[in-house]
Amino acid sequence: MAKPIRTTGDKQESNVVCSICGKDEFYEDEARGERICTSCGCVLTERHVDSGPEWRAFTAEERNSRARTGAPMTLTMADKGLSTTISWSDRDANGRAISGSKRAALYRMRKWQIRTLAHSSQHRNLSIAMNELDRLTSQLGVPQEAKETAALIYRRALNKRLVRGRSIEGMIASSVYLSCRIHRIPRQLDEIVEEARVNRKELGQCVRLVLRYVKVKVPIPSANDLMPRISADLKLEGTTVQTAMKIINDAREKGITAGKDPGGLAAAALYIAGIITGDRRTQREIAEASNVTEVTVRNRYKDLATNLKITIRP
């Protein structure tokens, strides 16, 4: 099947243009091995080498059975998924029983295989940390790409010896929190604390430590990132969410959001937007969904309404 491509963003072929029309948009015809210009139809190159497998598969079962490679490398495993294992079965690939002498040899090889997997303290630390990462990300519903980023942040912190003297659970929780902020996933610090095995103070210390010593670009948390999750819990209409986001954008332009908790701002904006659009929710309902107190909702609500000159009708 033909694949549309654009060579402008390709580092290797940034200067490739069509010799007829001068455009830089092409599509790949994998069946013919040709690259064709989408504007004039000129064949730029032909006889491309197919780097895919030589076999064909029409179902997922066929694809899995015919593949000759294992799972891809991942940072979420202590050995990155590259090590091998010796099965505990006492039968060979054909189902025949293994003799006693061979079983003893396999036992010795299996024992040394297990010992070589965790031969260093750093590897043992990663084994415990990656198990905790699996548990925490599963509880929070964090996607795989954010999980990989969290594993990368933890590995960098481990290489800088930031884990020494601190709990593995705290450093893993801080890595997950920072990864969620990088990927704009609506997870607040209090939500991480509920599922993690550390308190809020320890988690905050670990987050500040990682931000100080590990080179990672973490965006500033925004109230708009929390809107989809909070509105989904409250079952608000789309117009209400759009109005709340507009309120937050106007407040950011006037500098009202500086130094304010994103959760409180999101809660107050949704409360005001609900009144404007007629899709009202009580302050208690919004506070529970946003993990803030009712006092915070009222204070942020007054700030936004006063500074933005929003007239609220009872």
C-alpha positions as CSV (number, residue, x, y, z in Angstrom):
1,M,0.0,0.0,0.0
2,A,1.3,3.5,-0.8
3,K,2.4,5.6,2.1
4,P,2.4,9.4,1.9
5,I,5.6,10.9,3.2
6,R,7.2,14.4,3.4
7,T,10.9,14.6,3.0
8,T,11.2,18.1,4.5
9,G,11.6,16.9,8.0
10,D,13.9,14.0,7.1
11,K,17.5,14.7,8.2
12,Q,19.0,12.4,5.5
13,E,16.9,13.7,2.6
14,S,16.2,17.2,3.6
15,N,17.3,18.5,0.1
16,V,15.4,16.0,-2.0
17,V,12.9,17.7,-4.4
18,C,11.1,16.6,-7.5
19,S,13.1,17.2,-10.7
20,I,10.0,18.2,-12.6
21,C,7.9,20.4,-10.4
22,G,10.3,21.1,-7.5
23,K,7.9,19.9,-4.8
24,D,9.1,17.9,-1.8
25,E,6.1,15.7,-1.1
26,F,6.2,12.1,-2.2
27,Y,4.6,8.7,-1.4
28,E,6.1,5.3,-1.1
29,D,4.8,2.5,-3.3
30,E,6.1,-0.5,-1.4
31,A,4.7,-3.0,-3.9
32,R,6.7,-1.5,-6.8
33,G,9.5,-0.2,-4.7
34,E,9.1,3.4,-6.0
35,R,9.0,6.9,-4.7
36,I,6.5,9.0,-6.6
37,C,5.8,12.8,-6.5
38,T,2.3,13.5,-5.3
39,S,2.1,16.7,-7.4
40,C,3.1,15.6,-10.9
41,G,3.5,11.8,-10.7
42,C,7.2,11.8,-11.5
43,V,9.0,8.6,-10.2
44,L,11.9,9.9,-8.2
45,T,13.6,6.6,-7.3
46,E,12.8,3.0,-7.9
47,R,13.9,-0.5,-6.9
48,H,13.9,0.3,-3.2
49,V,15.1,-2.5,-0.9
50,D,12.3,-3.9,1.3
51,S,13.6,-4.1,4.8
52,G,10.5,-6.0,6.1
53,P,10.2,-9.8,6.5
54,E,10.2,-12.1,3.6
55,W,7.1,-13.9,4.8
56,R,3.5,-12.8,4.8
57,A,0.9,-12.9,7.6
58,F,-2.8,-12.3,7.4
59,T,-3.7,-12.6,11.1
60,A,-2.2,-11.7,14.4
61,E,-1.6,-15.3,15.3
62,E,0.3,-16.0,12.0
63,R,2.4,-12.8,12.6
64,N,3.4,-13.9,16.1
65,S,4.1,-17.5,15.1
66,R,6.3,-16.6,12.1
67,A,8.2,-13.8,13.8
68,R,11.8,-14.7,14.6
69,T,12.6,-11.8,17.0
70,G,11.6,-11.2,20.5
71,A,10.0,-8.2,22.2
72,P,11.6,-4.8,21.6
73,M,14.1,-3.3,24.1
74,T,12.4,-1.4,26.9
75,L,13.7,0.7,29.8
76,T,10.9,-0.5,32.1
77,M,12.8,-3.8,32.7
78,A,15.9,-4.1,34.7
79,D,17.8,-5.9,31.9
80,K,16.0,-3.9,29.2
81,G,14.5,-7.1,28.0
82,L,17.7,-8.4,26.4
83,S,18.7,-11.2,28.8
84,T,17.8,-14.9,28.2
85,T,16.2,-17.3,30.6
86,I,16.5,-21.1,31.0
87,S,13.1,-22.8,31.5
88,W,12.3,-24.8,34.6
89,S,10.8,-27.6,32.6
90,D,12.4,-31.1,32.7
91,R,11.4,-31.8,29.1
92,D,13.0,-30.8,25.9
93,A,11.4,-29.0,22.9
94,N,10.0,-32.2,21.6
95,G,8.4,-33.2,24.9
96,R,10.8,-36.0,25.7
97,A,12.1,-36.3,29.3
98,I,15.6,-35.1,30.0
99,S,18.0,-37.6,31.6
100,G,19.2,-37.2,35.2
101,S,22.8,-36.1,34.3
102,K,21.5,-33.4,31.9
103,R,19.0,-32.2,34.5
104,A,21.8,-31.7,36.9
105,A,23.8,-29.7,34.3
106,L,20.7,-27.6,33.5
107,Y,20.2,-26.9,37.2
108,R,23.7,-25.6,37.6
109,M,23.4,-23.5,34.4
110,R,20.1,-22.1,35.6
111,K,21.5,-21.2,39.0
112,W,24.4,-19.3,37.5
113,Q,22.1,-17.7,35.0
114,I,20.0,-16.3,37.8
115,R,23.1,-15.1,39.7
116,T,24.5,-13.3,36.7
117,L,21.2,-11.4,36.2
118,A,21.6,-9.5,39.5
119,H,25.3,-9.4,40.0
120,S,25.5,-5.7,41.0
121,S,23.7,-3.6,43.6
122,Q,22.5,-1.2,40.8
123,H,20.9,-4.1,38.9
124,R,19.2,-5.3,42.1
125,N,18.0,-1.8,42.7
126,L,16.5,-1.6,39.2
127,S,14.8,-5.0,39.7
128,I,12.9,-3.7,42.7
129,A,12.3,-0.3,41.2
130,M,10.8,-1.6,37.9
131,N,8.4,-3.8,39.8
132,E,7.3,-0.8,41.8
133,L,7.0,1.2,38.5
134,D,4.7,-1.5,37.0
135,R,2.5,-1.5,40.1
136,L,2.2,2.3,40.3
137,T,1.6,3.0,36.6
138,S,-1.0,0.2,36.5
139,Q,-2.8,1.8,39.5
140,L,-2.7,5.2,37.9
141,G,-3.5,4.1,34.4
142,V,-0.4,5.7,32.9
143,P,0.3,4.9,29.2
144,Q,3.3,3.0,28.0
145,E,5.2,6.0,26.6
146,A,4.9,7.9,29.9
147,K,6.0,4.7,31.7
148,E,9.2,4.6,29.5
149,T,9.9,8.2,30.3
150,A,9.5,7.5,34.0
151,A,12.0,4.6,33.8
152,L,14.5,6.8,31.9
153,I,14.2,9.6,34.6
154,Y,14.8,7.0,37.4
155,R,17.8,5.5,35.6
156,R,19.4,8.9,35.3
157,A,18.7,9.6,39.0
158,L,20.3,6.2,39.8
159,N,23.4,6.9,37.7
160,K,23.8,10.2,39.6
161,R,23.5,8.3,42.9
162,L,20.4,10.3,44.0
163,V,18.6,7.1,45.2
164,R,21.2,6.4,47.8
165,G,19.8,7.2,51.3
166,R,16.2,7.6,49.9
167,S,13.4,5.1,49.4
168,I,13.0,3.5,46.0
169,E,9.2,4.0,46.2
170,G,9.7,7.8,46.6
171,M,12.1,8.1,43.7
172,I,9.8,6.0,41.5
173,A,6.8,8.0,42.5
174,S,8.6,11.3,41.7
175,S,9.7,9.9,38.3
176,V,6.1,8.9,37.4
177,Y,4.8,12.4,38.5
178,L,7.4,14.2,36.4
179,S,6.7,11.9,33.4
180,C,3.0,12.7,33.6
181,R,3.8,16.4,33.6
182,I,6.1,15.9,30.5
183,H,3.4,14.1,28.6
184,R,0.6,16.4,29.8
185,I,-1.2,13.6,31.6
186,P,-3.7,15.0,34.2
187,R,-2.2,13.5,37.4
188,Q,-1.8,15.7,40.4
189,L,0.7,15.2,43.2
190,D,-2.1,14.1,45.7
191,E,-3.2,11.4,43.2
192,I,0.3,10.0,43.1
193,V,0.5,10.1,46.9
194,E,-2.8,8.0,47.2
195,E,-1.3,5.1,45.2
196,A,2.4,5.5,46.2
197,R,3.9,4.1,49.4
198,V,5.2,7.5,50.5
199,N,3.7,10.6,52.0
200,R,3.3,14.0,50.4
201,K,6.4,15.5,52.0
202,E,8.8,12.8,51.0
203,L,7.4,12.8,47.4
204,G,7.8,16.6,47.2
205,Q,11.4,16.3,48.3
206,C,12.2,13.6,45.7
207,V,10.6,15.7,43.0
208,R,12.7,18.8,43.8
209,L,15.8,16.6,44.0
210,V,15.3,15.1,40.6
211,L,14.5,18.5,39.1
212,R,17.7,19.9,40.6
213,Y,20.2,17.3,39.5
214,V,18.7,15.4,36.6
215,K,18.7,17.1,33.2
216,V,15.0,16.8,32.3
217,K,12.7,19.5,30.8
218,V,9.5,19.5,32.7
219,P,6.8,22.0,31.6
220,I,4.9,24.1,34.1
221,P,1.7,22.5,35.1
222,S,-1.4,24.1,33.6
223,A,-5.0,24.1,34.7
224,N,-6.1,23.3,31.2
225,D,-4.3,19.9,31.4
226,L,-6.6,19.0,34.3
227,M,-9.8,20.0,32.6
228,P,-10.6,16.8,30.6
229,R,-10.2,14.5,33.7
230,I,-12.2,16.7,36.1
231,S,-14.9,17.4,33.5
232,A,-15.2,13.7,32.8
233,D,-15.7,12.9,36.5
234,L,-18.3,15.6,36.8
235,K,-20.0,14.7,33.4
236,L,-19.9,18.3,32.2
237,E,-20.9,19.3,28.7
238,G,-18.3,20.3,26.0
239,T,-19.4,23.9,25.9
240,T,-18.8,24.2,29.7
241,V,-15.3,22.8,29.3
242,Q,-14.5,25.2,26.4
243,T,-15.8,28.2,28.5
244,A,-13.7,27.1,31.4
245,M,-10.6,26.9,29.2
246,K,-11.3,30.4,27.8
247,I,-11.5,31.7,31.4
248,I,-8.1,30.2,32.2
249,N,-6.5,31.6,29.0
250,D,-7.8,35.0,29.8
251,A,-6.6,34.8,33.4
252,R,-3.1,33.6,32.2
253,E,-2.8,36.7,29.9
254,K,-3.5,39.0,32.8
255,G,-1.1,37.1,35.1
256,I,-3.7,36.0,37.5
257,T,-2.6,32.3,37.4
258,A,1.0,33.0,38.6
259,G,1.7,31.1,41.8
260,K,-1.7,29.5,42.0
261,D,-2.4,25.8,42.2
262,P,-3.6,24.4,38.8
263,G,-6.2,22.2,40.5
264,G,-7.8,25.1,42.3
265,L,-7.8,27.2,39.2
266,A,-9.4,24.4,37.1
267,A,-12.0,23.9,39.7
268,A,-12.9,27.6,40.0
269,A,-13.0,28.0,36.2
270,L,-15.3,25.0,35.8
271,Y,-17.6,26.3,38.6
272,I,-17.9,29.7,36.8
273,A,-18.3,28.1,33.4
274,G,-21.1,25.9,34.8
275,I,-23.0,28.9,36.1
276,I,-22.6,30.7,32.7
277,T,-23.7,27.8,30.6
278,G,-26.4,26.5,32.9
279,D,-24.5,23.2,33.6
280,R,-24.0,23.9,37.3
281,R,-22.2,21.7,39.8
282,T,-21.9,22.4,43.5
283,Q,-18.6,23.6,45.0
284,R,-18.4,20.4,47.0
285,E,-18.7,18.2,43.9
286,I,-16.1,20.2,42.0
287,A,-13.8,20.2,45.0
288,E,-13.9,16.4,45.4
289,A,-13.3,15.9,41.7
290,S,-10.3,18.3,41.7
291,N,-8.8,17.1,45.0
292,V,-8.9,20.5,46.5
293,T,-11.0,22.0,49.4
294,E,-14.2,24.0,49.0
295,V,-12.4,27.0,50.5
296,T,-9.8,26.9,47.7
297,V,-12.6,26.8,45.1
298,R,-14.3,29.8,46.7
299,N,-11.1,31.8,46.9
300,R,-10.0,31.1,43.3
301,Y,-13.6,31.7,42.1
302,K,-13.6,35.2,43.7
303,D,-10.2,36.0,42.2
304,L,-11.2,35.0,38.7
305,A,-14.6,36.7,38.9
306,T,-13.2,40.0,40.2
307,N,-10.1,40.3,38.0
308,L,-11.9,39.2,34.8
309,K,-15.0,41.2,35.7
310,I,-17.3,38.3,35.2
311,T,-20.9,38.9,36.3
312,I,-22.4,35.9,38.0
313,R,-26.1,35.7,38.2
314,P,-27.4,33.7,41.2
